[in-house]
């Protein structure tokens, strides 16, 4: 069977376009032109890397991009093949291609390719809040839903959640986050917003004062205000919420200590201990949002606030960053007496989490599919994070790059909106820190999410952003 070994692949190391993007476009064009026909086998990543004298990562990144677009398919134990011509495909060229004759020729970068006005389909989304949902184990997902479909519908809904899922989530939290809990400490929610609403119902009441980090998660402000609470902005610095000076009359303090949103700080142990001492002294309840705590890079995990003092902390978690927002399953961890109060309130307002969805998630946990997905995505996100650090680190200060799915790129205040606008013109969507402030903006920059964009798009988007931040070269 003919392989790519005989094809005249040529990559330019002088081009500003990364080698993996060049190879991706070369292969895509070869398949469009028919030089590589459906069903033909490609070399192994190791073999092609040796032929081209590049790192294996260059080839694997190109193959992964073409897998995602539908150009390639894998056959168990056989290798990588050109997909059949009727396979749905999404062509996303990374730069202009200049063929020589009837077959692909040498790469010639188009220096103006990234300066053309972008169409909606070309946009690279580097805004925060969305995970990668295009690379999951479809067989495991289908198996989980078949398992849920085999069970009869229930006439009533347990306000705590399915007992089987609560047991599995307790085990997951012990393993993944070192939080010592049993099923009696777990209530299944529909996600973070639902968990916040239940906390507001149980802990605040009309007129209660709720502290929210500033800058911080705007949904927390909205949910607490909608339940009649008086929202109090609580300043944060590069490490997280500032404990000294916290008001003494707060009933609730919402915080994101594992990876502060949006600045990215990790609350140090001494400050965690001072925060818990403040809660014990004032009688406040800390609502700890562990929204993306599963994703860490080059750092050891810090203990959850809940694990340090379960009597003063409610821990919220969600699968929205792990599997996707559409799953609609999260958890609320707290003392059994508080959970009993929340469960009773939940029944009174007919709030529930879908039973079939809970069954499906339980199957994913029980079979180890969720753990495998987490391990795979940790590696994938780590590569994207490394690309951001490599490209943007030399041109601006980055915060929060040790965990989660976003970083903060600090910029001078008078440049932020201009960079956002010019990036949009060149096809890159960005979010500014201004939107996340409740009061006066104190830290200025861009909140860059790398969950929803492919590695190739993260690389290209960050290079465009780096060029904009650096500005035009000096004349002379």
ABEGO torsion letter per residue (X at the ends): XBBAAABBBBBBAABABBAAAAAAAAAAAAAAAGABBBGBBBBBAAAAAAAAGBBAAAAAAAAAAAAAAGABBBBBGAEBBBBBAABBBBBBBABBBBBBEABBBBBBBBAAAAABBBBAAABBBABBGBBBAABBBAAAAAAAAAAAAABBBBABBBAAEBAAAAAAAAAAAAAAAGBBBBAAABBBBAEAAAAAAAAAAAAAEBGBBBBBBOBBBAAAAAAAAAAGBBBBBBBBBAAEBBABGBBAABABBBBBAABBOAAGBBBBAAAAAAAAAAAAAAGBBBBBBBAAAABBBGBBBBBBAAAABAAABBBBBBAAAAAEAAAGBBBBBBBAAAAAAAAAAAAAAGBBBBAAAAAAAAAAAAAGAAAAAAAAAAAAAAAAAAAAAAAAAAABBBBGAABEABBBBBBBAAAAAAAAAAAAAAGBBBBBAAAABABBBABBEBBBBAAABBAAAAAAAAAAAAAAAAEBBBBX
